[in-house]
Amino acid sequence: MVRVTYPDLLGTERARDVLLEELPRAMDHGLAFCRAVYHTSPQGDVVPVGGGLDAGLPDITVRPDLDTLAALPWEPGVATCLADVVDPATGSPAPESPRDLLRGVLARCRELDLRPVVGPELEYFLCEPDPAGGWRRYGRETGVVYTAGLRADPDNHLLRTLRHVRDLNLGVLSGNHEFDGGQFEINLRHSQALSAADRAFRFKAAVKELARGEGRLATFMAKPFNDAGGSGFHLHLSCEDAEGRNAFDDPAGAYGLSAEARHAVAGILAHAPALAALANPTVNSYKRFGPDTLAPWLVDWGLDNRSAMVRIPPERGSGSRLELRLGDASANPYLLIAGTLAAALLGAGPAGGLRLRHRQVGRTADEPVRSARRAGGGHRPDRPPRQGLHHVLPHLQAGRGRALRATRHRLGVHRVRPPPVGRTPPSTAQPVPQGPSPPRSSHP
C-alpha cells in the first residue's frame, strides 16, 4: 500500500491509500480529487472561492512524487509519498498548491544565485482523554522546560515519537519537554527550503497519527489552553551563494552579518503585518501574543534576544542566520517559508537597501520619534528620501527603542511607542521582559 499525501491551504494532510499494484496507473493518469478540498474549512464547510462551488466543484489531479517515497515505520507494509497537484484542464500546477507556491519563490531565489537553507522548530501539546469528558493535558508537572525522561513524560511518548520520525527520514535532530505540562518541542535538521517544508509538513502529520495510535491527541493549535503558553513554529533561515558559502556571513559587516542578511531582516520587518496572515492563520493564533510571553508582539529584531520577532543567533561563519519567531505551530509550513523568503527577497533583492516604509527614526538619538506617514508606495519627488537600511536597522534592534527613540509597533497597527518620560535609558541593548512574575513561555 502507498499513501499519497499533499497539503491543503491550511497545511492539513489530504491523502489516498493506493494498492501497490495500482501505483503505475496512478503515476500515469493521476488521482482525481475535488478541487474544493483547497476551499474546505476545519469545520468541513466549503468556502465559496472562485473556481470551486461556482464552477461545479471541478477536479484536480494528484500524481505521486516517488522521490519522496518512504516506509511508514509504524504501519507494516505501508509506504508514503508526497504528490504534485495539477489542474487537468491546463496541465499546470494547481494555483492553490502550497508546494508549488514555494517552488515559485525558490525560482526567484535562484535568479539571484541564492539557495535558502531553513531549519524548522515546532512545538505541540499532547492531550489525553479526560474522565470528565473532552481532553486534558498529558502530564501536568511544572518546571519541566528543557527536560527529558519520565518526570514529565511518564509513558515515554517523546522517545517513541523521535524514533519513528527518524525512521521516516524526516531529519529529526532532538526533542525535549517544553514549558507547560504536556508540551513538547522537536527540532528538524536544516536543509534546502523545499525539503524543510516537506519534512515539517510530514512531521506534523506523523506526530498526530502517532498520538492517535496511543489513544491521545496531538495538537499544533497556537494556544489550546488559556492557562498555558502557546506553541510556536520558529524558522532558522540562511542562504548559500553560488559557491555554497553562507551569504549571510561577513566578519567585516555590522554585527558580523552581510549586507544581504541585514536587508533580508529589513524585508521581513517591513512586511511583518502581511506575513502574520501566513504565520498566524487562525483566530486562536492571536491569543498567543502578548507581553511577558516570549511570543513576539512587536515588530523588532535583536541580537540573541528571544523576545524579538527576528532573533539573530550568536553563531557566525557557516552558522550565520536569522530566526523568525513570529509563526505559531498551526501555520502551513509551505506558506510560512514561502512568505518569509518572499519578504526577505524584497529586502535583499536587486533593488537592495529596502527602506522601512512602515516606520522611521530620527537621525540622532536627540530628535523626536516620527512615524512613517504611509505604509507603502514609492518615494514621492516632493519629499526628501527616507533613510536607508544602514541608518534605520541599528535603531530598530529590540531593546534599544528607548535609548535611541526608535519606533516599534504592534503587529498590523502603525503607531509610535512614545519614549518614556523621566526615565534613564537602559545601559544594555538586550532587555529582560519586565513584570511582577516570570514570563510564561513556550519558546525558550
DODOTOR-229521 format. One record per residue (C-alpha): residue number from 1; x, y, z. Coordinates in steps of 0.02 Angstrom, whole numbers, plus 50000, padded with zeros to 5 digits. Example, Ala and Ser with C-alpha at 12.3 -4.5 7.8 and 13.67 -1.06 7.14 Angstrom:
// DODOTOR-229521
{seq: 1	x: 50615	y: 49775	z: 50390}
{seq: 2	x: 50684	y: 49947	z: 50357}
END
This chain:
// DODOTOR-229521
{seq: 1	x: 50000	y: 50000	z: 50000}
{seq: 2	x: 50060	y: 50177	z: 49960}
{seq: 3	x: 49985	y: 50326	z: 50050}
{seq: 4	x: 49990	y: 50475	z: 49932}
{seq: 5	x: 49979	y: 50641	z: 50025}
{seq: 6	x: 49980	y: 50827	z: 49991}
{seq: 7	x: 49942	y: 50985	z: 50093}
{seq: 8	x: 49787	y: 51093	z: 50080}
{seq: 9	x: 49794	y: 51280	z: 50111}
{seq: 10	x: 49784	y: 51256	z: 50300}
{seq: 11	x: 49925	y: 51129	z: 50298}
{seq: 12	x: 49807	y: 50984	z: 50333}
{seq: 13	x: 49863	y: 50819	z: 50257}
{seq: 14	x: 49747	y: 50761	z: 50117}
{seq: 15	x: 49780	y: 50583	z: 50060}
{seq: 16	x: 49727	y: 50424	z: 49973}
{seq: 17	x: 49789	y: 50246	z: 50001}
{seq: 18	x: 49836	y: 50162	z: 49836}
{seq: 19	x: 49861	y: 49975	z: 49817}
{seq: 20	x: 50037	y: 49938	z: 49761}
{seq: 21	x: 49981	y: 49853	z: 49601}
{seq: 22	x: 49883	y: 50010	z: 49555}
{seq: 23	x: 50029	y: 50129	z: 49581}
{seq: 24	x: 50085	y: 50128	z: 49397}
{seq: 25	x: 49911	y: 50181	z: 49344}
{seq: 26	x: 49913	y: 50321	z: 49474}
{seq: 27	x: 50081	y: 50378	z: 49406}
{seq: 28	x: 50018	y: 50381	z: 49226}
{seq: 29	x: 49844	y: 50453	z: 49248}
{seq: 30	x: 49850	y: 50532	z: 49420}
{seq: 31	x: 49722	y: 50525	z: 49559}
{seq: 32	x: 49567	y: 50634	z: 49545}
{seq: 33	x: 49517	y: 50743	z: 49693}
{seq: 34	x: 49386	y: 50879	z: 49705}
{seq: 35	x: 49468	y: 51050	z: 49692}
{seq: 36	x: 49358	y: 51112	z: 49834}
{seq: 37	x: 49472	y: 51019	z: 49955}
{seq: 38	x: 49575	y: 51178	z: 49948}
{seq: 39	x: 49422	y: 51280	z: 49996}
{seq: 40	x: 49367	y: 51174	z: 50144}
{seq: 41	x: 49371	y: 51244	z: 50321}
{seq: 42	x: 49422	y: 51146	z: 50477}
{seq: 43	x: 49237	y: 51125	z: 50514}
{seq: 44	x: 49208	y: 51044	z: 50343}
{seq: 45	x: 49121	y: 51193	z: 50263}
{seq: 46	x: 49162	y: 51232	z: 50082}
{seq: 47	x: 49207	y: 51415	z: 50065}
{seq: 48	x: 49137	y: 51495	z: 49905}
{seq: 49	x: 49303	y: 51529	z: 49819}
{seq: 50	x: 49305	y: 51562	z: 49632}
{seq: 51	x: 49335	y: 51403	z: 49533}
{seq: 52	x: 49255	y: 51292	z: 49665}
{seq: 53	x: 49070	y: 51289	z: 49702}
{seq: 54	x: 49031	y: 51414	z: 49565}
{seq: 55	x: 49119	y: 51304	z: 49436}
{seq: 56	x: 49033	y: 51143	z: 49487}
{seq: 57	x: 49170	y: 51077	z: 49601}
{seq: 58	x: 49295	y: 51027	z: 49464}
{seq: 59	x: 49439	y: 50904	z: 49481}
{seq: 60	x: 49621	y: 50922	z: 49521}
{seq: 61	x: 49744	y: 50784	z: 49475}
{seq: 62	x: 49867	y: 50718	z: 49603}
{seq: 63	x: 50023	y: 50624	z: 49544}
{seq: 64	x: 50138	y: 50533	z: 49668}
{seq: 65	x: 50313	y: 50604	z: 49688}
{seq: 66	x: 50414	y: 50445	z: 49709}
{seq: 67	x: 50570	y: 50544	z: 49756}
{seq: 68	x: 50485	y: 50567	z: 49925}
{seq: 69	x: 50436	y: 50383	z: 49949}
{seq: 70	x: 50471	y: 50312	z: 50122}
{seq: 71	x: 50408	y: 50166	z: 50226}
{seq: 72	x: 50292	y: 50208	z: 50370}
{seq: 73	x: 50385	y: 50136	z: 50521}
{seq: 74	x: 50226	y: 50109	z: 50623}
{seq: 75	x: 50121	y: 50034	z: 50481}
{seq: 76	x: 50199	y: 49872	z: 50416}
{seq: 77	x: 50176	y: 49852	z: 50229}
{seq: 78	x: 50132	y: 50036	z: 50202}
{seq: 79	x: 50239	y: 50168	z: 50118}
{seq: 80	x: 50200	y: 50353	z: 50096}
{seq: 81	x: 50247	y: 50488	z: 49973}
{seq: 82	x: 50204	y: 50667	z: 49933}
{seq: 83	x: 50115	y: 50716	z: 49774}
{seq: 84	x: 50114	y: 50854	z: 49644}
{seq: 85	x: 49945	y: 50933	z: 49609}
{seq: 86	x: 49897	y: 50994	z: 49434}
{seq: 87	x: 49747	y: 51070	z: 49350}
{seq: 88	x: 49691	y: 50938	z: 49223}
{seq: 89	x: 49619	y: 51073	z: 49110}
{seq: 90	x: 49788	y: 51157	z: 49087}
{seq: 91	x: 49918	y: 51030	z: 49142}
{seq: 92	x: 49995	y: 51166	z: 49251}
{seq: 93	x: 50015	y: 51162	z: 49440}
{seq: 94	x: 49854	y: 51197	z: 49531}
{seq: 95	x: 49858	y: 51381	z: 49582}
{seq: 96	x: 49808	y: 51337	z: 49761}
{seq: 97	x: 49952	y: 51213	z: 49784}
{seq: 98	x: 50060	y: 51272	z: 49931}
{seq: 99	x: 50206	y: 51164	z: 49875}
{seq: 100	x: 50208	y: 51244	z: 49703}
{seq: 101	x: 50192	y: 51417	z: 49777}
{seq: 102	x: 50354	y: 51386	z: 49872}
{seq: 103	x: 50435	y: 51320	z: 49714}
{seq: 104	x: 50392	y: 51485	z: 49629}
{seq: 105	x: 50477	y: 51587	z: 49765}
{seq: 106	x: 50629	y: 51474	z: 49758}
{seq: 107	x: 50640	y: 51505	z: 49571}
{seq: 108	x: 50657	y: 51690	z: 49610}
{seq: 109	x: 50796	y: 51649	z: 49733}
{seq: 110	x: 50890	y: 51551	z: 49601}
{seq: 111	x: 50886	y: 51701	z: 49486}
{seq: 112	x: 50991	y: 51789	z: 49619}
{seq: 113	x: 51106	y: 51638	z: 49643}
{seq: 114	x: 51038	y: 51613	z: 49819}
{seq: 115	x: 50988	y: 51445	z: 49894}
{seq: 116	x: 50887	y: 51468	z: 50054}
{seq: 117	x: 50925	y: 51349	z: 50197}
{seq: 118	x: 50789	y: 51326	z: 50328}
{seq: 119	x: 50785	y: 51240	z: 50498}
{seq: 120	x: 50608	y: 51216	z: 50570}
{seq: 121	x: 50568	y: 51209	z: 50756}
{seq: 122	x: 50394	y: 51151	z: 50804}
{seq: 123	x: 50303	y: 51137	z: 50970}
{seq: 124	x: 50143	y: 51044	z: 51010}
{seq: 125	x: 50033	y: 50991	z: 51155}
{seq: 126	x: 49992	y: 50809	z: 51189}
{seq: 127	x: 49821	y: 50778	z: 51265}
{seq: 128	x: 49739	y: 50627	z: 51343}
{seq: 129	x: 49555	y: 50586	z: 51372}
{seq: 130	x: 49480	y: 50674	z: 51522}
{seq: 131	x: 49369	y: 50558	z: 51627}
{seq: 132	x: 49250	y: 50706	z: 51644}
{seq: 133	x: 49239	y: 50721	z: 51455}
{seq: 134	x: 49345	y: 50803	z: 51321}
{seq: 135	x: 49534	y: 50815	z: 51329}
{seq: 136	x: 49660	y: 50868	z: 51459}
{seq: 137	x: 49848	y: 50896	z: 51451}
{seq: 138	x: 49955	y: 50741	z: 51462}
{seq: 139	x: 50070	y: 50765	z: 51611}
{seq: 140	x: 50041	y: 50913	z: 51723}
{seq: 141	x: 50213	y: 50931	z: 51802}
{seq: 142	x: 50278	y: 51109	z: 51817}
{seq: 143	x: 50455	y: 51172	z: 51798}
{seq: 144	x: 50497	y: 51043	z: 51665}
{seq: 145	x: 50558	y: 51155	z: 51523}
{seq: 146	x: 50714	y: 51084	z: 51439}
{seq: 147	x: 50694	y: 50914	z: 51520}
{seq: 148	x: 50678	y: 50737	z: 51456}
{seq: 149	x: 50632	y: 50570	z: 51531}
{seq: 150	x: 50492	y: 50504	z: 51640}
{seq: 151	x: 50473	y: 50655	z: 51753}
{seq: 152	x: 50366	y: 50750	z: 51627}
{seq: 153	x: 50334	y: 50605	z: 51506}
{seq: 154	x: 50285	y: 50453	z: 51610}
{seq: 155	x: 50239	y: 50349	z: 51457}
{seq: 156	x: 50394	y: 50394	z: 51354}
{seq: 157	x: 50292	y: 50471	z: 51214}
{seq: 158	x: 50439	y: 50579	z: 51159}
{seq: 159	x: 50562	y: 50435	z: 51140}
{seq: 160	x: 50441	y: 50334	z: 51034}
{seq: 161	x: 50399	y: 50484	z: 50926}
{seq: 162	x: 50582	y: 50531	z: 50898}
{seq: 163	x: 50624	y: 50355	z: 50842}
{seq: 164	x: 50477	y: 50343	z: 50723}
{seq: 165	x: 50505	y: 50511	z: 50639}
{seq: 166	x: 50691	y: 50470	z: 50625}
{seq: 167	x: 50647	y: 50307	z: 50537}
{seq: 168	x: 50532	y: 50405	z: 50421}
{seq: 169	x: 50688	y: 50500	z: 50364}
{seq: 170	x: 50623	y: 50669	z: 50421}
{seq: 171	x: 50793	y: 50729	z: 50480}
{seq: 172	x: 50747	y: 50745	z: 50663}
{seq: 173	x: 50884	y: 50813	z: 50775}
{seq: 174	x: 50819	y: 50808	z: 50953}
{seq: 175	x: 50670	y: 50838	z: 51065}
{seq: 176	x: 50630	y: 50894	z: 51240}
{seq: 177	x: 50487	y: 50938	z: 51354}
{seq: 178	x: 50434	y: 51119	z: 51342}
{seq: 179	x: 50374	y: 51249	z: 51466}
{seq: 180	x: 50199	y: 51185	z: 51503}
{seq: 181	x: 50131	y: 51016	z: 51551}
{seq: 182	x: 50107	y: 50902	z: 51401}
{seq: 183	x: 50203	y: 51017	z: 51284}
{seq: 184	x: 50349	y: 50955	z: 51178}
{seq: 185	x: 50470	y: 51028	z: 51052}
{seq: 186	x: 50557	y: 50928	z: 50916}
{seq: 187	x: 50688	y: 51009	z: 50804}
{seq: 188	x: 50721	y: 50960	z: 50624}
{seq: 189	x: 50888	y: 50971	z: 50536}
{seq: 190	x: 50915	y: 51122	z: 50422}
{seq: 191	x: 50908	y: 51089	z: 50235}
{seq: 192	x: 50860	y: 51168	z: 50071}
{seq: 193	x: 50694	y: 51259	z: 50089}
{seq: 194	x: 50579	y: 51140	z: 49994}
{seq: 195	x: 50647	y: 50990	z: 50088}
{seq: 196	x: 50624	y: 51083	z: 50253}
{seq: 197	x: 50442	y: 51121	z: 50210}
{seq: 198	x: 50410	y: 50942	z: 50155}
{seq: 199	x: 50484	y: 50873	z: 50315}
{seq: 200	x: 50391	y: 50995	z: 50428}
{seq: 201	x: 50226	y: 50952	z: 50343}
{seq: 202	x: 50256	y: 50766	z: 50358}
{seq: 203	x: 50318	y: 50785	z: 50537}
{seq: 204	x: 50157	y: 50867	z: 50594}
{seq: 205	x: 50052	y: 50732	z: 50511}
{seq: 206	x: 50162	y: 50595	z: 50587}
{seq: 207	x: 50151	y: 50664	z: 50764}
{seq: 208	x: 49961	y: 50673	z: 50753}
{seq: 209	x: 49950	y: 50496	z: 50685}
{seq: 210	x: 50066	y: 50426	z: 50819}
{seq: 211	x: 49967	y: 50512	z: 50955}
{seq: 212	x: 49805	y: 50434	z: 50889}
{seq: 213	x: 49889	y: 50265	z: 50899}
{seq: 214	x: 49920	y: 50298	z: 51084}
{seq: 215	x: 49738	y: 50346	z: 51112}
{seq: 216	x: 49791	y: 50528	z: 51131}
{seq: 217	x: 49776	y: 50691	z: 51035}
{seq: 218	x: 49923	y: 50796	z: 50975}
{seq: 219	x: 49877	y: 50974	z: 50933}
{seq: 220	x: 49979	y: 51107	z: 50844}
{seq: 221	x: 49850	y: 51238	z: 50889}
{seq: 222	x: 49932	y: 51404	z: 50932}
{seq: 223	x: 49859	y: 51418	z: 51108}
{seq: 224	x: 49743	y: 51274	z: 51154}
{seq: 225	x: 49739	y: 51312	z: 51342}
{seq: 226	x: 49705	y: 51481	z: 51419}
{seq: 227	x: 49811	y: 51442	z: 51572}
{seq: 228	x: 49965	y: 51391	z: 51473}
{seq: 229	x: 50083	y: 51463	z: 51345}
{seq: 230	x: 50069	y: 51440	z: 51158}
{seq: 231	x: 50157	y: 51331	z: 51031}
{seq: 232	x: 50275	y: 51411	z: 50907}
{seq: 233	x: 50341	y: 51371	z: 50734}
{seq: 234	x: 50511	y: 51454	z: 50726}
{seq: 235	x: 50612	y: 51461	z: 50565}
{seq: 236	x: 50801	y: 51474	z: 50558}
{seq: 237	x: 50848	y: 51548	z: 50389}
{seq: 238	x: 51011	y: 51574	z: 50297}
{seq: 239	x: 51060	y: 51574	z: 50114}
{seq: 240	x: 51201	y: 51492	z: 50016}
{seq: 241	x: 51278	y: 51584	z: 49870}
{seq: 242	x: 51330	y: 51506	z: 49704}
{seq: 243	x: 51490	y: 51439	z: 49783}
{seq: 244	x: 51398	y: 51360	z: 49929}
{seq: 245	x: 51456	y: 51489	z: 50056}
{seq: 246	x: 51341	y: 51565	z: 50187}
{seq: 247	x: 51284	y: 51727	z: 50105}
{seq: 248	x: 51231	y: 51797	z: 50274}
{seq: 249	x: 51407	y: 51795	z: 50347}
{seq: 250	x: 51527	y: 51942	z: 50338}
{seq: 251	x: 51656	y: 51962	z: 50477}
{seq: 252	x: 51684	y: 52143	z: 50422}
{seq: 253	x: 51499	y: 52186	z: 50417}
{seq: 254	x: 51393	y: 52262	z: 50554}
{seq: 255	x: 51359	y: 52130	z: 50688}
{seq: 256	x: 51460	y: 52006	z: 50583}
{seq: 257	x: 51318	y: 51999	z: 50456}
{seq: 258	x: 51324	y: 52032	z: 50270}
{seq: 259	x: 51225	y: 52170	z: 50186}
{seq: 260	x: 51113	y: 52034	z: 50112}
{seq: 261	x: 51072	y: 51970	z: 50286}
{seq: 262	x: 51033	y: 52144	z: 50353}
{seq: 263	x: 50924	y: 52183	z: 50201}
{seq: 264	x: 50834	y: 52017	z: 50224}
{seq: 265	x: 50795	y: 52064	z: 50405}
{seq: 266	x: 50732	y: 52233	z: 50344}
{seq: 267	x: 50618	y: 52150	z: 50217}
{seq: 268	x: 50543	y: 52035	z: 50348}
{seq: 269	x: 50514	y: 52179	z: 50468}
{seq: 270	x: 50437	y: 52288	z: 50334}
{seq: 271	x: 50314	y: 52153	z: 50281}
{seq: 272	x: 50278	y: 52082	z: 50454}
{seq: 273	x: 50093	y: 52132	z: 50460}
{seq: 274	x: 50059	y: 52040	z: 50296}
{seq: 275	x: 50172	y: 51895	z: 50344}
{seq: 276	x: 50071	y: 51872	z: 50504}
{seq: 277	x: 49923	y: 51812	z: 50399}
{seq: 278	x: 50028	y: 51662	z: 50345}
{seq: 279	x: 50125	y: 51638	z: 50507}
{seq: 280	x: 49970	y: 51655	z: 50617}
{seq: 281	x: 49824	y: 51593	z: 50512}
{seq: 282	x: 49684	y: 51569	z: 50638}
{seq: 283	x: 49588	y: 51674	z: 50763}
{seq: 284	x: 49666	y: 51569	z: 50901}
{seq: 285	x: 49839	y: 51618	z: 50838}
{seq: 286	x: 49824	y: 51792	z: 50911}
{seq: 287	x: 49789	y: 51729	z: 51087}
{seq: 288	x: 49972	y: 51677	z: 51090}
{seq: 289	x: 50038	y: 51855	z: 51079}
{seq: 290	x: 50064	y: 51974	z: 51222}
{seq: 291	x: 50191	y: 52047	z: 51343}
{seq: 292	x: 50291	y: 51925	z: 51450}
{seq: 293	x: 50253	y: 51776	z: 51337}
{seq: 294	x: 50412	y: 51773	z: 51230}
{seq: 295	x: 50294	y: 51762	z: 51082}
{seq: 296	x: 50338	y: 51920	z: 50985}
{seq: 297	x: 50203	y: 52052	z: 50986}
{seq: 298	x: 50309	y: 52194	z: 50919}
{seq: 299	x: 50395	y: 52210	z: 50750}
{seq: 300	x: 50577	y: 52215	z: 50802}
{seq: 301	x: 50741	y: 52120	z: 50795}
{seq: 302	x: 50878	y: 52079	z: 50917}
{seq: 303	x: 51049	y: 52000	z: 50938}
{seq: 304	x: 51018	y: 51834	z: 51027}
{seq: 305	x: 50859	y: 51907	z: 51101}
{seq: 306	x: 50714	y: 51786	z: 51119}
{seq: 307	x: 50588	y: 51925	z: 51149}
{seq: 308	x: 50614	y: 51990	z: 50971}
{seq: 309	x: 50516	y: 51944	z: 50816}
{seq: 310	x: 50678	y: 51918	z: 50720}
{seq: 311	x: 50819	y: 51849	z: 50825}
{seq: 312	x: 50999	y: 51840	z: 50765}
{seq: 313	x: 51079	y: 51688	z: 50849}
{seq: 314	x: 51258	y: 51713	z: 50910}
{seq: 315	x: 51342	y: 51592	z: 50787}
{seq: 316	x: 51437	y: 51667	z: 50641}
{seq: 317	x: 51532	y: 51594	z: 50496}
{seq: 318	x: 51438	y: 51447	z: 50421}
{seq: 319	x: 51310	y: 51464	z: 50562}
{seq: 320	x: 51259	y: 51643	z: 50523}
{seq: 321	x: 51070	y: 51650	z: 50511}
{seq: 322	x: 50912	y: 51735	z: 50569}
{seq: 323	x: 50772	y: 51658	z: 50670}
{seq: 324	x: 50593	y: 51712	z: 50635}
{seq: 325	x: 50494	y: 51684	z: 50795}
{seq: 326	x: 50329	y: 51753	z: 50731}
{seq: 327	x: 50248	y: 51592	z: 50672}
{seq: 328	x: 50140	y: 51478	z: 50777}
{seq: 329	x: 50127	y: 51290	z: 50757}
{seq: 330	x: 49963	y: 51297	z: 50660}
{seq: 331	x: 50048	y: 51380	z: 50511}
{seq: 332	x: 50060	y: 51291	z: 50344}
{seq: 333	x: 50248	y: 51256	z: 50325}
{seq: 334	x: 50249	y: 51290	z: 50138}
{seq: 335	x: 50158	y: 51457	z: 50153}
{seq: 336	x: 50258	y: 51514	z: 50304}
{seq: 337	x: 50425	y: 51475	z: 50222}
{seq: 338	x: 50370	y: 51548	z: 50054}
{seq: 339	x: 50307	y: 51708	z: 50136}
{seq: 340	x: 50465	y: 51728	z: 50240}
{seq: 341	x: 50577	y: 51704	z: 50088}
{seq: 342	x: 50473	y: 51825	z: 49984}
{seq: 343	x: 50484	y: 51958	z: 50119}
{seq: 344	x: 50672	y: 51931	z: 50135}
{seq: 345	x: 50693	y: 51945	z: 49946}
{seq: 346	x: 50600	y: 52110	z: 49946}
{seq: 347	x: 50735	y: 52173	z: 50063}
{seq: 348	x: 50886	y: 52086	z: 49987}
{seq: 349	x: 50835	y: 52078	z: 49804}
{seq: 350	x: 50904	y: 52176	z: 49657}
{seq: 351	x: 50839	y: 52344	z: 49720}
{seq: 352	x: 50931	y: 52318	z: 49885}
{seq: 353	x: 50933	y: 52440	z: 50031}
{seq: 354	x: 50749	y: 52421	z: 50071}
{seq: 355	x: 50680	y: 52573	z: 50160}
{seq: 356	x: 50570	y: 52528	z: 50306}
{seq: 357	x: 50417	y: 52623	z: 50248}
{seq: 358	x: 50307	y: 52574	z: 50395}
{seq: 359	x: 50414	y: 52668	z: 50520}
{seq: 360	x: 50552	y: 52794	z: 50529}
{seq: 361	x: 50676	y: 52856	z: 50658}
{seq: 362	x: 50763	y: 53021	z: 50681}
{seq: 363	x: 50941	y: 53050	z: 50626}
{seq: 364	x: 51006	y: 53060	z: 50803}
{seq: 365	x: 50953	y: 52998	z: 50973}
{seq: 366	x: 50901	y: 53176	z: 51022}
{seq: 367	x: 50774	y: 53201	z: 50883}
{seq: 368	x: 50591	y: 53159	z: 50916}
{seq: 369	x: 50517	y: 52998	z: 50851}
{seq: 370	x: 50420	y: 53013	z: 50688}
{seq: 371	x: 50311	y: 52875	z: 50618}
{seq: 372	x: 50310	y: 52839	z: 50432}
{seq: 373	x: 50161	y: 52928	z: 50356}
{seq: 374	x: 50121	y: 52792	z: 50233}
{seq: 375	x: 50133	y: 52603	z: 50248}
{seq: 376	x: 50183	y: 52577	z: 50066}
{seq: 377	x: 50211	y: 52658	z: 49898}
{seq: 378	x: 50367	y: 52730	z: 49821}
{seq: 379	x: 50466	y: 52887	z: 49857}
{seq: 380	x: 50375	y: 53049	z: 49817}
{seq: 381	x: 50483	y: 53176	z: 49725}
{seq: 382	x: 50415	y: 53320	z: 49830}
{seq: 383	x: 50486	y: 53241	z: 49989}
{seq: 384	x: 50664	y: 53201	z: 50040}
{seq: 385	x: 50705	y: 53015	z: 50026}
{seq: 386	x: 50679	y: 52908	z: 50180}
{seq: 387	x: 50832	y: 52842	z: 50269}
{seq: 388	x: 50911	y: 52685	z: 50200}
{seq: 389	x: 50936	y: 52523	z: 50294}
{seq: 390	x: 51111	y: 52565	z: 50356}
{seq: 391	x: 51034	y: 52710	z: 50454}
{seq: 392	x: 50874	y: 52627	z: 50510}
{seq: 393	x: 50916	y: 52447	z: 50556}
{seq: 394	x: 51029	y: 52482	z: 50706}
{seq: 395	x: 50894	y: 52589	z: 50786}
{seq: 396	x: 50762	y: 52453	z: 50769}
{seq: 397	x: 50858	y: 52324	z: 50869}
{seq: 398	x: 50750	y: 52253	z: 51008}
{seq: 399	x: 50784	y: 52336	z: 51174}
{seq: 400	x: 50860	y: 52495	z: 51102}
{seq: 401	x: 50694	y: 52582	z: 51075}
{seq: 402	x: 50705	y: 52698	z: 51224}
{seq: 403	x: 50889	y: 52742	z: 51211}
{seq: 404	x: 50882	y: 52782	z: 51025}
{seq: 405	x: 50698	y: 52832	z: 51016}
{seq: 406	x: 50661	y: 52704	z: 50881}
{seq: 407	x: 50485	y: 52663	z: 50826}
{seq: 408	x: 50409	y: 52496	z: 50873}
{seq: 409	x: 50229	y: 52448	z: 50842}
{seq: 410	x: 50104	y: 52310	z: 50870}
{seq: 411	x: 50077	y: 52190	z: 50727}
{seq: 412	x: 49969	y: 52271	z: 50595}
{seq: 413	x: 49949	y: 52436	z: 50689}
{seq: 414	x: 50055	y: 52581	z: 50628}
{seq: 415	x: 50084	y: 52679	z: 50784}
{seq: 416	x: 50231	y: 52751	z: 50878}
{seq: 417	x: 50275	y: 52694	z: 51051}
{seq: 418	x: 50325	y: 52860	z: 51133}
{seq: 419	x: 50486	y: 52863	z: 51234}
{seq: 420	x: 50461	y: 52851	z: 51423}
{seq: 421	x: 50461	y: 53015	z: 51516}
{seq: 422	x: 50582	y: 53042	z: 51658}
{seq: 423	x: 50672	y: 52875	z: 51641}
{seq: 424	x: 50855	y: 52845	z: 51616}
{seq: 425	x: 50890	y: 52747	z: 51458}
{seq: 426	x: 50943	y: 52569	z: 51494}
{seq: 427	x: 51128	y: 52530	z: 51488}
{seq: 428	x: 51108	y: 52368	z: 51391}
{seq: 429	x: 51039	y: 52334	z: 51219}
{seq: 430	x: 50969	y: 52165	z: 51270}
{seq: 431	x: 50812	y: 52187	z: 51378}
{seq: 432	x: 50738	y: 52066	z: 51502}
{seq: 433	x: 50547	y: 52053	z: 51499}
{seq: 434	x: 50478	y: 52159	z: 51639}
{seq: 435	x: 50336	y: 52110	z: 51753}
{seq: 436	x: 50294	y: 52051	z: 51926}
{seq: 437	x: 50309	y: 51868	z: 51878}
{seq: 438	x: 50421	y: 51765	z: 51762}
{seq: 439	x: 50360	y: 51755	z: 51582}
{seq: 440	x: 50253	y: 51608	z: 51532}
{seq: 441	x: 50347	y: 51545	z: 51383}
{seq: 442	x: 50337	y: 51401	z: 51264}
{seq: 443	x: 50479	y: 51474	z: 51159}
{seq: 444	x: 50643	y: 51462	z: 51253}
END
